[in-house]
């Protein structure tokens, strides 16, 4: 109505909007703040910049506040884990062999045999 909104009213609007969205989580302004910080971190923002944006005096507060999502953690693990070559061969074989457990065992047996042949 042309006047400033109070903090309680903003919180109420956000809470109602999130509840009406059907995502199954309680809504709050803090949730948006946390999500923004987490997404910025996942997309490569330096944690010190996030700290400044959030107004945290201590970096430890920001590190606790920003969580790396499981999706991002899996992506980093997949991209950097030493077993990456094995995974890519396993994926190639899994498409034709079907059962991943059997494929993994066959792959490990083949590598063990190759190592034994080299020795």
N, C-alpha and C positions, 0 to 999 in steps of 0.2 A: 504494500500500500504506500510505497514511496518512502518508507522509513527503514532504518537499519534493522537487520535481524539480530536478535540476541543469540548468544551461544546455545542456549537451551533449544531455541526454535530451529537453529541449523541442525543440531543433533537429532531433533525429532524428525525433521524432513529426511535426513539421510537414513535414519533407522526405518522409517516407513517405506522409503524407496527400496532399500535392500530387502526388507521383509516381503514387500509386494513382488519382488523379482522372482521369488521361488527358488533361490539358490540353496536354501536350507541353512543359512548362517545368519547370525544376528548382525545387524548392521550398525556401524558407528563411524564417526569421522576418523577415529584412530585406525580403523581397518583400512581406510583409503590411504592414510599416511604410511602405514606399514606396507601395504601393497606397492605403493609408489617406490618406497625405498628398496624393497626386495627386487622389483622389476628393473630398477636402475642398476642395481648391483649385478643382476643376471646379464644385463646388456652391456656390461663393461665399465660402468662408472666407478671411479676411484672411491673407496669407502670414506676418504677424508672429505670429498665433496658432499657426499650424502650426510656425513656428520654435520657439516656446516649448514646444509639445507634444513636439517632437522633441529638445529640449535643445540646439539649435545656438546657439553663441555668436555666430556671424557669419551675417547674413542671406544672404550669397552662397552659403553652404553649403546653405541651404534652397532657394534658387532653382535651384541645380543639381540638387538631390535631387528636387524636385517637378517633374514634367513634365506639360504640358498635353497631353491625348490628341488625336489627329488628329480624332476625332469632335467634341470641344469646339471645336477650332480651326476646323473646317469650319462649325460652327453659328454661331460668332461672325462668321466671314467672310460667310456667307450673310445674316445679320441686319444687318450693318453696311456691307457693301461698297456703294460708290456705284452700281454697276451693278444693284442689286437690282430696280428697275422693269423693266429689260430682261429679267432672268432670269424674272420672273413672266410677262411676255408671251410669252417663248420657251417656257416650260413649257406655257402655255395653247395655243399653236400646235402644239407638238410632239405633243400628244395627238391632233390631227386630221391633221397632215401626215406624221407618221411619222419621217422622217429628221431628226435634230436638226441636222446640219451644214447641210442645205439650208434648214431653217427659220431658223437663225441668219443665213445669208447673205441670205435674203429679208427678215428683220427689219432687218438692217443696211442693205440697199438701200433699204427703205422709209423708214428714218430719214434716210438721206442725201438722198433725194428730198424729204422734208419740209423738211429744213434748206435745201436749194437753193431750194425754193418760197418759203420765208420770206425769203430774202436778196434 
